[in-house]
Amino acid sequence: MEHPNAGKKPGYQSRTVPQYRTSPSYAGPNSYSRTTSQYYTVPCQPMMADLPVRENPRTTKVPAAKIPNAEATLKVLQIPCDGSHMKLISVPLLVISPEIVESNHSDGLESHLRHVPKLCNKGAMSFEWHSRSLDTMSAAQLGPNWKEDYFMYKCNDSKAGLKANAFFARVHGARVYGDAFVFRMEPDTYDGFTGRAEYVDMDHGFAKQTGAMELLDNLAVL
């Protein structure tokens, strides 16, 4: 009987398999765990005769640093210190390790998220890494019309050498010096392989949402 692959060139075929990602548990008052699934296409392995020969297959290892990060950059909303129009910028994501996390700057948020936008030293009015502060408001806190948790990176220290952010000049109790940056994620959603937060790009429609300015003002006073 003729083999079903006779006459065909060796190669890969595609199949569709489910991908599951499970949220790690989190002790926050407004958080919960959930498992989501999606489908993606992966290549099927070719027949053994088509595989290349390895001299030392047992010693072949893939360095951890070579594992690709599907979310290499993130669109973040920048609020300039001089009070000019907000703008979207794309920034790389910084993987958080225990050596660089200081809990007094983010109240444990950074180590929980596993990676964050790399926003320090983004210009003359951007905060230094040691002067950063990370604050958040969850979708549960914001109300039923909000689907994501929002975060703001800023400098709270008036002695850091940065001017007070003019955008928040009218907000009583605002503590924002230099530029501020806002980003977001789906509530309690993490990559099942790395455990890192899965963010959602900011867009131009954010400022048009009802309550968007109030959200920014609330983050400014935290």
Order of alpha helices (4+ residues) and beta strands (2+ residues): beta-beta-beta-beta-alpha-alpha-beta-beta-alpha-beta-beta-beta-alpha
